[in-house]
Amino acid sequence: MTEPDESPAQQLEQAILGEDVVYNALEVAAETGASIEQAQRLWRALGFPDRGSERAFTRADVDAVSTMLQLVEQGAIDFDMAVDLTRAVGQTMARLADWEVATLVHRVLEMEAGDDATGSRTAAALRLLEALKPFDGLLVYVWRRHLAAAVARVEALGADDADLHTTQVTVGFADIVAFTALTNRLDHNRIGDLVEIFESRCADVVAGRHGRVIKSLGDAVLFVNEDPIRAYDTAEGIIAVVGRDPRMPDVRVGLSTGSVVTRLGDVFGPPVNLAARLTAVARRNRIIVDEGTADLLPKDQFEARALPPRPVRGFGVVEPVAVRRH
């Protein structure tokens, strides 16, 4: 039951958590058998600061710590791995939560501007949260779908038996041209809309070409494809839906092929860095690749033109290649 003197933030927190906060950190540790240091490490890994002696935890928090410790005790994972998995979930869910709130705020404002307005944004938000309860099940469904796809990629990408984190891919880096100058001319709402459209269009193109978005950086998107031809098609598709739309800014795309290491949903290695560096060489709405990628593109389908060698930070002198379909 919501107390009458609760603030709007407390009312929303109560509605989302679905239970009262009744434990402090020491009590969580006592209930679970964890040391205070272990409980704090898991909490920080989720992305939250230490709460000291404050009563800030629910029964669900206790159950979550107990679940992780049981996995450790059963030998399924060690505690350091439990912390890594917790950090992965925390970072992913933090971004999802921010994204959801930014989207749903618009819906709350629409509700309060309509015929069924309650006169209170908090009341409208509570009503919307109640309607969205089935979304919880969708989160598990989507996680299982992506988990199945991730397991399949380990085999499909030819992961090295000695290191299942290492795969051979073509990395793509697409960025908005002159983004800093552009943001100086636009108001905050327009900048937010532009970035959202850019990221969503890139994501649709990447998914449609059997690729995967690794991360979005506001003015840039990093993606991977298992096949260099599909990577080129992805780059071409991004230019088509962003750079050639007169309402959107120009873009540049760099591609590099090689071995990358995957960790916590990110990729690392020379191809990642080189793809990013190549965008500085590319002309507006053009695709630039490294020599390795150019060699993998069939000559009967693609025309490759070597550009003048130039120094590239971290790689020395590099000879980039402009490519296009015949």
C-alpha positions in Angstrom: 0.0 0.0 0.0 1.4 3.4 -1.0 1.7 5.8 1.9 0.1 9.2 1.4 3.3 11.1 2.3 5.5 9.2 -0.2 7.1 11.3 -2.9 6.3 10.6 -6.6 9.7 9.0 -7.0 9.1 6.7 -4.0 5.6 5.8 -5.4 7.1 4.8 -8.7 10.0 2.9 -7.2 7.5 1.0 -5.0 5.4 0.2 -8.1 8.3 -1.0 -10.1 10.0 -3.1 -7.4 6.7 -4.5 -6.2 7.9 -4.9 -2.6 9.2 -2.8 0.3 12.9 -2.2 1.0 13.5 -3.8 4.4 17.2 -4.9 4.5 20.5 -3.1 4.8 23.8 -4.5 3.3 24.8 -6.3 6.5 21.3 -8.0 6.7 21.6 -9.1 3.0 25.0 -10.6 3.8 23.6 -12.4 6.8 20.5 -13.7 5.0 22.5 -15.1 2.1 25.7 -16.3 3.8 27.8 -13.9 1.6 30.5 -11.7 3.1 29.7 -8.0 3.1 32.5 -7.6 0.5 30.9 -10.2 -1.8 27.5 -8.6 -1.5 29.0 -5.1 -2.2 30.9 -6.4 -5.2 27.8 -7.8 -6.7 25.8 -4.6 -6.0 28.5 -2.4 -7.5 28.7 -4.8 -10.5 25.1 -4.1 -11.2 26.0 -0.4 -11.4 24.9 0.9 -8.0 26.8 2.7 -5.2 27.3 1.2 -1.8 24.4 2.0 0.5 26.2 1.8 3.9 23.8 1.0 6.7 20.7 2.3 4.8 17.8 0.0 4.4 17.8 -0.1 0.6 17.3 -3.7 -0.3 14.3 -6.0 -0.9 13.6 -9.7 -0.7 14.3 -9.9 -4.4 17.8 -8.5 -3.8 18.4 -11.2 -1.2 17.2 -13.9 -3.6 19.4 -12.6 -6.4 22.5 -12.7 -4.2 21.5 -16.2 -3.0 21.1 -17.4 -6.6 24.6 -16.2 -7.7 26.2 -17.8 -4.6 24.4 -21.1 -5.3 25.8 -21.2 -8.8 29.3 -20.6 -7.3 28.8 -23.3 -4.6 27.7 -25.8 -7.2 30.8 -25.2 -9.2 29.0 -23.9 -12.3 31.0 -20.6 -12.1 33.5 -19.0 -9.8 32.8 -15.8 -7.9 34.9 -13.6 -10.2 32.8 -15.0 -13.1 29.6 -14.3 -11.2 30.7 -10.7 -10.8 31.5 -10.5 -14.6 28.1 -11.9 -15.5 26.4 -9.5 -13.0 28.3 -6.5 -14.6 27.2 -7.6 -18.1 23.5 -7.8 -17.0 23.8 -4.5 -15.1 25.3 -2.5 -17.9 22.8 -4.0 -20.4 19.8 -3.4 -18.3 20.9 0.1 -17.3 20.9 1.1 -20.9 17.6 -0.6 -21.6 16.0 1.1 -18.6 17.2 4.6 -19.7 16.0 3.8 -23.2 12.6 2.7 -21.9 12.1 5.7 -19.7 13.1 8.1 -22.4 10.5 6.5 -24.7 7.7 6.1 -22.1 8.0 9.7 -20.9 6.5 10.8 -24.2 3.6 8.4 -23.7 3.0 9.7 -20.2 2.8 13.3 -21.6 0.4 12.1 -24.3 -1.8 10.4 -21.7 -2.0 13.6 -19.6 -2.8 15.7 -22.6 -5.7 13.4 -23.6 -9.3 12.9 -22.6 -8.4 10.4 -19.8 -5.9 12.7 -18.1 -5.5 12.2 -14.4 -4.0 15.5 -13.5 -0.9 13.8 -12.2 2.0 12.6 -14.2 2.8 10.1 -11.4 -0.7 8.6 -11.6 -0.4 8.3 -15.4 3.0 6.7 -15.1 1.6 4.2 -12.5 -1.2 3.3 -14.9 1.2 2.8 -17.7 3.5 0.6 -15.6 0.5 -1.6 -14.8 -0.3 -2.0 -18.4 3.3 -2.9 -19.3 3.6 -5.8 -16.8 3.6 -8.4 -19.6 6.8 -6.8 -20.9 8.7 -8.7 -18.1 8.1 -12.0 -20.0 9.3 -10.5 -23.2 12.6 -9.7 -21.6 13.3 -13.3 -20.9 12.1 -14.3 -24.4 14.4 -11.8 -26.1 17.3 -12.9 -23.8 16.9 -16.6 -24.8 16.7 -15.6 -28.5 19.9 -13.7 -28.3 21.6 -16.3 -26.2 20.8 -19.0 -28.8 22.1 -16.7 -31.5 25.3 -15.9 -29.6 26.0 -19.6 -29.0 25.5 -20.3 -32.7 27.9 -17.5 -33.7 30.7 -19.1 -31.8 30.5 -22.1 -34.2 29.4 -20.2 -37.3 32.2 -17.6 -37.1 34.8 -20.4 -36.9 36.0 -19.6 -33.4 39.5 -20.7 -32.6 39.4 -23.9 -30.5 42.1 -22.6 -28.3 40.2 -19.4 -27.6 36.4 -19.4 -28.1 36.4 -15.6 -27.7 38.4 -15.1 -31.0 36.6 -14.9 -34.3 37.3 -13.8 -37.9 34.9 -11.1 -39.0 34.6 -7.9 -41.0 34.2 -4.9 -38.7 32.3 -1.8 -39.9 32.4 1.7 -38.4 29.8 4.2 -39.6 29.9 7.8 -38.4 28.1 11.1 -39.0 30.2 13.6 -40.8 31.0 16.8 -38.8 28.8 15.8 -35.9 30.3 18.3 -33.5 29.6 21.2 -35.8 26.2 19.9 -36.5 25.3 19.7 -32.8 26.3 23.3 -32.3 23.6 24.4 -34.7 20.8 22.2 -33.4 18.7 22.4 -30.3 18.8 19.4 -27.8 15.5 17.9 -29.0 16.6 17.9 -32.6 20.0 16.3 -31.7 18.3 13.6 -29.7 15.9 12.8 -32.6 18.7 12.8 -35.1 20.8 10.3 -33.1 17.8 8.1 -32.5 16.9 8.0 -36.2 20.5 7.3 -37.1 20.9 4.5 -34.6 17.6 2.8 -35.5 18.2 3.0 -39.2 21.7 1.6 -38.9 20.4 -1.2 -36.6 17.7 -2.2 -39.1 20.2 -2.3 -42.0 22.7 -4.3 -40.0 20.1 -6.9 -38.9 18.8 -7.2 -42.4 22.2 -8.0 -43.7 22.8 -10.8 -41.1 25.2 -8.6 -39.1 25.2 -7.4 -35.5 25.4 -4.0 -33.9 28.2 -4.1 -31.2 27.6 -0.6 -29.9 26.3 2.8 -30.7 28.3 5.9 -29.8 25.8 8.7 -30.6 27.4 9.8 -33.8 28.8 6.4 -34.8 27.8 2.7 -34.9 30.1 -0.2 -34.7 28.9 -3.4 -36.3 30.3 -6.8 -37.5 29.4 -9.2 -40.3 30.7 -12.8 -40.8 31.1 -12.2 -44.5 32.9 -9.2 -46.2 30.3 -9.0 -49.0 27.5 -8.7 -46.5 29.6 -6.1 -44.6 29.9 -4.1 -47.8 26.1 -4.4 -48.4 25.5 -3.2 -44.8 27.7 -0.2 -45.4 26.0 0.6 -48.6 22.6 0.2 -47.0 23.5 2.6 -44.2 24.6 5.2 -46.7 21.4 4.7 -48.6 19.0 5.2 -45.7 21.1 7.9 -43.9 23.5 9.7 -46.1 21.2 9.9 -49.1 18.2 11.1 -47.1 18.2 14.9 -47.5 16.8 15.3 -44.0 19.8 13.4 -42.5 23.5 14.3 -42.3 26.2 12.6 -44.5 27.9 9.5 -43.2 31.2 7.7 -43.8 31.9 4.0 -43.4 35.1 2.1 -42.9 35.5 -1.7 -43.1 38.4 -3.9 -41.9 38.6 -7.7 -41.8 40.5 -9.8 -39.3 40.6 -11.6 -36.0 38.8 -9.9 -33.1 38.4 -10.8 -29.4 34.9 -10.7 -27.9 34.4 -9.7 -24.3 31.2 -8.7 -22.5 29.3 -8.0 -25.8 32.1 -5.8 -27.2 34.9 -6.6 -29.7 38.5 -5.7 -29.6 41.5 -6.0 -32.0 43.2 -4.3 -34.9 40.3 -4.5 -37.3 38.1 -2.6 -34.9 40.6 0.3 -34.5 41.4 0.3 -38.2 37.8 0.5 -39.3 37.3 3.5 -37.1 40.5 5.2 -38.4 39.4 4.6 -42.0 36.3 6.7 -41.6 38.6 9.8 -41.3 39.9 9.0 -44.8 36.5 8.3 -46.5 34.7 11.0 -48.4 31.1 11.8 -47.6 28.7 8.9 -48.3 31.6 6.6 -49.4 33.0 3.3 -48.2 36.7 2.8 -47.5 38.2 -0.6 -46.7 41.6 -2.0 -45.8 43.6 -4.1 -48.3 42.6 -7.3 -46.6 38.9 -6.7 -47.1 39.4 -5.5 -50.7 41.2 -8.8 -51.5 38.2 -10.8 -50.2 35.7 -9.0 -52.3 35.2 -10.8 -55.7 36.8 -9.0 -58.6 33.8 -9.8 -60.9 31.5 -7.9 -58.5 33.6 -5.1 -57.1 35.8 -2.4 -58.4 38.7 -1.5 -56.1 40.8 1.6 -56.3 43.9 2.1 -54.1 44.1 5.5 -52.5 47.4 7.3 -51.8 49.2 5.8 -48.7 48.8 7.9 -45.6 49.8 7.7 -42.0 47.1 6.2 -39.8 47.4 6.6 -36.0 48.5 3.3 -34.5 49.1 1.6 -37.8 51.8 3.5 -39.5 51.4 4.1 -43.2 48.3 2.5 -44.6 47.0 2.2 -48.2 43.2 2.5 -48.0 41.0 1.2 -50.8 37.8 2.7 -52.2 35.4 0.0 -53.4 32.1 0.0 -55.2 30.0 -2.6 -57.1 30.3 -2.8 -60.8 
